[in-house]
């Protein structure tokens, strides 16, 4: 499997726009995970690596869409009731063993194969049985309630394309096409650790001056939501030698290494120096808010991503930079989280030439259906703002102000972490 080249993430010091960053990631990153074949029950959330082509039609034969009566349309009186004898009964999985002649109706149930001959099904609610006959009123149309063979899928159709991240409905589509197994990308193994003498594990007593380590758990959850296998290396002692040893171990066990904080130029920023001792690191300064600096590099040939320390910046940079990197490393087709146009329930001013994301929640509106309300406190250290919000409002680089009622792009968190 191809590996990343040296200096894969090298970039100059100028502020880079989001679209340019995504283009560079797409151009420089190749799949690093092997293919494996798994049963459908294990394929949810995985990246499909081979097209799924239907071997036959779906449905494989004409069938009834309702419970009712299979008839020949040309037997019907267009101006009055038609009385036909009911000559047989057909259920799903038990087709009629003879052709159905003209002048006869057959009792048929939803999903049952259409007998040879008739072209129309009358719903049972639109007809009535009388002494072994069915009475059909006028108004029936030719072909009513008859599903055609291949109506959903034709033999030879590509029903799922390689690079797709598999959803529940995709597994159903593969099953409908007769596939019990799929070729998918092995889960990306991602090593995650935190550094900082001020960090404590949740559930332990806080020492003076300490805080609980929240970023590592946010990152691990985001990774698992992308279908990754997480190697949680915990909180590392804040020493250079400890971080060097942990990075060396991670490079042997993982396909990607991620962390938050410790990547600046200070004397206590050991992560940056430890990465540079075993590989390379490049600080990408993005024209975004929050999360302008993000470190991308390599430990040996294993890619490394260093998030900013603030929790909101972690979420924003994960969604917009690291998630596309992860998908590319697993062989996924490039994708952006879907955004939806909704009216703004707030006003806002921003600097030009940078993209901003605001935390917001959706509120029912009697006139517009929904509106986005900005969370009051937008500081990048306020983790509770992510919990209280439904998603992010994306403001493009050329936007400098938002007035209440303006249509804006809203991205639900469910697009990236269901």
C-alpha positions in Angstrom: 0.0 0.0 0.0 1.4 3.5 -0.9 2.8 5.5 2.0 3.1 9.2 2.5 6.2 10.8 1.0 8.6 12.8 2.9 7.6 16.5 3.3 4.0 15.5 2.4 2.5 18.3 4.4 5.1 21.0 3.8 3.6 24.4 3.2 4.7 28.0 3.4 3.9 30.4 6.2 1.2 32.4 4.6 -2.4 32.1 5.7 -4.1 29.4 3.6 -7.8 29.3 2.7 -9.9 26.3 3.6 -10.5 25.2 0.1 -6.8 25.4 -0.7 -6.0 23.3 2.4 -8.5 20.6 1.3 -7.1 20.6 -2.2 -3.6 20.0 -0.8 -4.7 17.2 1.4 -6.6 15.5 -1.5 -3.6 15.9 -3.8 -0.9 14.7 -1.3 -2.7 11.9 0.6 -3.1 8.3 -0.6 -4.8 5.3 1.0 -2.6 3.6 3.6 -5.1 0.9 4.8 -5.3 -2.6 3.2 -8.5 -4.0 1.7 -10.4 -6.7 3.5 -13.6 -8.5 2.8 -16.2 -8.4 5.6 -19.8 -9.6 6.0 -22.5 -7.0 5.6 -23.1 -7.0 9.4 -19.6 -5.7 9.9 -19.5 -3.2 7.0 -21.4 -0.2 8.5 -19.3 3.0 8.4 -16.5 1.3 6.4 -15.1 2.7 3.1 -16.2 0.6 0.1 -13.2 -0.3 -2.1 -14.9 -2.0 -5.0 -18.0 -1.1 -6.9 -21.1 -3.2 -6.2 -22.7 -4.4 -9.5 -26.1 -6.0 -9.5 -26.0 -9.5 -11.0 -29.7 -9.5 -11.6 -32.8 -7.3 -11.6 -34.4 -6.0 -8.4 -37.1 -7.0 -8.1 -36.3 -10.1 -10.2 -39.9 -10.5 -11.5 -43.1 -8.4 -11.8 -44.9 -8.4 -8.5 -47.9 -6.9 -6.8 -47.5 -3.6 -4.9 -50.7 -4.2 -2.8 -53.1 -6.8 -1.5 -55.8 -7.2 -4.2 -56.7 -9.0 -7.4 -54.6 -9.6 -10.5 -56.7 -9.0 -13.6 -56.4 -8.5 -17.4 -57.2 -4.8 -17.9 -58.9 -5.6 -21.2 -61.5 -7.7 -19.3 -62.8 -4.6 -17.6 -66.0 -2.7 -18.6 -64.9 1.0 -18.8 -68.4 2.2 -18.0 -69.7 -0.1 -15.3 -68.9 -2.9 -12.8 -67.0 -6.0 -14.0 -67.7 -9.3 -12.3 -64.9 -11.9 -12.6 -64.5 -15.4 -11.0 -61.6 -15.7 -8.5 -59.7 -18.7 -9.8 -56.6 -18.9 -7.5 -54.8 -17.4 -4.6 -51.1 -16.2 -4.8 -48.9 -15.2 -1.9 -45.3 -13.9 -1.7 -42.9 -16.7 -2.4 -45.5 -19.0 -3.8 -46.1 -18.1 -7.5 -49.1 -19.4 -9.6 -48.1 -22.6 -11.3 -50.0 -21.9 -14.5 -50.8 -19.0 -16.8 -53.8 -16.9 -15.8 -56.4 -16.9 -18.6 -58.6 -14.0 -19.7 -61.8 -13.7 -17.9 -60.3 -14.7 -14.5 -59.2 -12.8 -11.5 -56.5 -14.1 -9.0 -56.4 -13.1 -5.4 -52.9 -11.7 -4.9 -50.9 -10.3 -2.0 -48.2 -7.7 -1.6 -44.9 -8.9 -3.0 -46.3 -11.9 -4.7 -45.1 -12.7 -8.3 -47.5 -11.6 -11.0 -49.0 -14.6 -12.8 -48.3 -14.9 -16.5 -51.0 -13.0 -18.4 -52.5 -10.2 -16.3 -51.2 -6.7 -16.3 -53.1 -4.9 -13.5 -53.8 -5.3 -9.8 -57.0 -3.9 -8.2 -56.6 -3.0 -4.6 -58.8 -5.0 -2.3 -60.3 -1.8 -0.9 -61.4 -0.8 -4.4 -63.3 -4.1 -5.1 -65.7 -6.5 -3.3 -66.0 -10.3 -3.3 -69.4 -11.9 -3.9 -69.8 -15.7 -3.9 -66.4 -16.6 -5.3 -66.3 -13.6 -7.7 -64.8 -10.2 -7.4 -66.7 -7.0 -8.5 -64.4 -4.3 -10.0 -65.9 -0.8 -10.4 -64.9 1.4 -13.4 -61.9 3.8 -13.1 -59.1 1.3 -12.8 -56.0 2.2 -15.0 -54.0 -0.3 -17.0 -50.9 -1.3 -15.0 -52.1 -0.1 -11.6 -50.3 -1.5 -8.6 -47.9 -3.7 -10.7 -44.2 -3.5 -10.0 -42.1 -4.2 -13.0 -39.0 -6.5 -12.8 -35.9 -4.3 -12.6 -38.0 -1.3 -11.4 -35.4 -0.6 -8.6 -32.2 -2.1 -10.1 -31.3 -3.4 -13.5 -28.8 -6.3 -14.0 -25.4 -4.7 -14.6 -26.2 -1.5 -12.7 -23.5 -0.2 -10.4 -25.5 0.3 -7.2 -22.7 1.4 -4.9 -19.5 3.1 -6.0 -16.0 2.6 -4.5 -15.0 5.3 -2.1 -18.4 5.4 -0.4 -18.7 5.4 3.3 -21.3 2.7 4.0 -24.6 3.7 5.6 -27.4 1.3 6.8 -29.3 1.8 3.5 -26.2 1.0 1.5 -26.0 -2.3 3.3 -29.6 -3.0 2.4 -28.9 -2.1 -1.2 -25.9 -4.5 -1.3 -28.1 -7.2 0.1 -30.8 -6.5 -2.4 -28.1 -7.0 -5.1 -27.3 -10.4 -3.6 -24.0 -9.5 -1.9 -23.2 -11.1 1.4 -19.8 -9.6 1.7 -18.1 -6.4 0.7 -14.5 -5.3 0.0 -13.8 -2.4 2.4 -10.8 -0.5 3.8 -9.3 -1.8 7.0 -10.2 0.5 9.8 -7.6 3.3 10.2 -5.6 2.8 13.4 -5.2 6.1 15.1 -3.1 6.7 18.2 -4.3 9.5 20.5 -2.6 10.9 23.5 -2.5 14.0 25.6 0.4 15.7 27.3 0.4 18.3 30.1 1.1 18.0 33.8 -2.1 19.9 34.5 -4.3 17.1 33.0 -6.1 14.5 35.0 -8.2 11.5 34.0 -11.9 12.0 34.7 -13.0 10.1 37.8 -9.8 11.0 39.7 -9.3 13.7 42.3 -8.1 17.0 40.8 -4.8 18.3 42.2 -4.4 22.1 42.6 -4.0 23.8 39.3 -5.2 20.8 37.3 -8.1 20.1 34.9 -9.7 17.0 33.5 -8.5 15.9 30.1 -11.5 16.5 27.8 -9.9 16.9 24.4 -8.7 13.3 24.2 -12.1 12.0 24.7 -13.7 14.4 22.2 -11.1 13.4 19.6 -11.5 9.7 20.3 -15.3 10.0 19.9 -14.9 11.9 16.6 -12.4 9.2 15.3 -14.7 6.3 16.2 -17.6 8.1 14.4 -15.4 8.1 11.2 -14.9 4.3 11.5 -11.4 4.4 12.9 -9.9 2.1 15.4 -8.6 4.2 18.3 -5.4 3.4 20.2 -5.8 5.4 23.4 -2.3 6.1 24.8 -3.7 8.2 27.7 -2.1 11.2 29.3 1.7 11.3 28.9 4.1 12.7 31.4 5.1 16.2 30.2 8.7 15.4 29.4 10.6 15.2 26.2 11.8 11.7 26.6 8.4 10.3 27.5 6.8 11.9 24.4 9.6 10.7 22.1 9.1 7.1 23.3 5.3 7.3 22.9 5.6 8.7 19.4 8.0 5.9 18.4 5.6 3.3 19.8 2.7 4.9 18.1 4.5 5.0 14.7 5.0 1.2 15.0 1.3 0.5 15.8 -0.8 3.2 14.1 -1.6 4.6 10.7 -2.1 8.1 12.1 -1.1 9.9 15.3 -3.1 12.8 16.7 -2.9 14.9 19.8 -3.9 18.4 21.0 -1.7 21.1 22.5 2.0 21.1 23.0 2.9 22.1 19.4 3.9 25.7 19.8 7.4 27.0 20.2 7.6 27.2 24.0 10.2 25.4 26.1 7.4 23.1 27.5 5.9 22.3 24.1 7.5 18.9 24.0 5.2 17.3 21.3 6.5 19.6 18.6 10.2 18.9 19.4 9.6 15.2 19.8 7.9 14.9 16.4 10.8 16.9 14.8 13.3 14.6 16.4 11.8 11.6 14.5 10.3 13.2 11.5 9.0 16.5 10.4 6.3 18.9 11.4 4.7 21.8 9.5 2.5 24.5 11.1 -0.4 25.2 8.7 -1.8 28.7 9.4 -5.3 28.6 8.1 -7.5 31.6 7.4 -10.2 30.3 9.8 -11.7 31.0 13.2 -11.4 29.2 15.5 -8.4 26.9 15.0 -6.0 28.9 12.9 -2.8 26.9 13.6 -2.8 23.2 13.0 0.3 21.0 12.9 0.6 18.4 10.1 3.6 16.3 9.7 5.1 12.8 10.0 6.7 10.5 12.5 8.8 8.5 10.1 6.3 7.7 7.4 3.3 7.8 9.7 1.2 11.0 9.4 0.8 13.3 12.4 -1.9 15.8 13.2 -1.6 18.2 16.1 -4.7 20.1 17.2 -4.8 23.4 18.9 -5.4 23.1 22.7 -8.8 24.8 22.9 -11.8 22.3 22.7 -13.8 24.3 20.1 -10.8 24.7 17.9 -10.3 20.9 18.2 -13.8 20.2 16.9 -13.6 22.8 14.1 -10.2 21.7 12.8 -11.2 18.1 13.1 -14.3 18.6 10.9 -12.6 20.8 8.3 -9.0 19.5 8.1 -8.4 16.2 9.9 -11.6 14.4 8.9 -10.9 14.9 5.2 -7.3 13.6 5.8 -8.7 10.5 7.6 -11.1 9.7 4.8 -8.4 10.1 2.3 -6.1 7.7 4.2 -8.9 5.1 4.2 -9.5 5.6 0.4 -12.8 7.4 0.6 -14.0 9.7 -2.1 -13.7 13.4 -1.1 -16.7 14.7 0.7 -17.8 17.8 2.6 -20.4 17.7 5.3 -23.7 18.9 4.0 -24.9 22.3 5.0 -28.5 23.6 4.9 -29.7 27.1 4.2 -31.6 28.6 7.1 -32.4 32.1 8.2 -30.1 33.7 10.8 -31.7 34.6 14.1 -28.9 36.9 15.0 -26.6 39.6 13.7 -22.8 39.2 13.5 -19.7 40.9 12.1 -16.5 39.3 11.0 -13.1 40.0 9.4 -12.8 39.6 5.6 -10.6 36.9 4.0 -11.1 34.2 6.6 -13.8 31.5 7.1 -15.5 31.4 10.4 -17.7 28.9 12.1 -20.2 29.9 14.8 -21.8 27.5 17.2 -25.6 27.7 16.9 -28.8 25.8 17.6 -31.9 25.4 15.5 -35.1 27.0 16.8 -38.5 26.4 15.4 -39.9 29.5 13.7 -43.6 29.8 12.7 -42.8 31.9 9.6 -39.6 30.1 8.2 -39.8 26.7 9.8 -36.4 27.0 11.4 -33.8 29.6 12.3 -30.3 29.4 13.6 -29.6 31.1 16.9 -26.0 31.8 17.8 -24.7 30.6 21.1 -24.0 33.7 23.2 -20.4 32.9 24.2 -18.3 32.0 21.2 -14.9 31.7 23.0 -12.8 28.8 21.7 -12.3 27.4 25.2 -16.0 27.0 26.0 -16.7 23.3 25.5 -20.3 23.7 26.8 -21.1 25.8 23.7 -20.6 22.6 21.6 -22.9 20.6 23.9 -25.6 23.3 23.8 -25.4 23.7 20.0 -26.9 21.6 17.2 -24.1 22.5 14.7 -22.0 25.2 13.1 -22.9 28.2 11.0 -20.3 28.6 8.2 -19.4 32.1 7.1 -17.3 32.2 4.0 -14.3 34.4 3.5 -16.0 37.2 1.5 -18.7 37.6 4.1 -18.2 40.5 6.6 -21.6 40.7 8.3 -24.8 38.8 8.9 -28.1 40.5 9.6 -31.0 38.8 11.3 -33.1 37.1 8.6 -30.1 36.5 6.2 -29.9 33.0 4.7 -26.8 31.3 6.1 -25.2 27.8 5.8 -25.8 25.6 8.8 -23.9 22.3 9.3 -25.5 19.9 11.8 -23.0 18.0 14.0 -24.9 14.8 13.0 -23.2 15.2 9.6 -19.8 14.2 11.1 -20.6 12.5 14.4 -24.0 10.8 14.5 
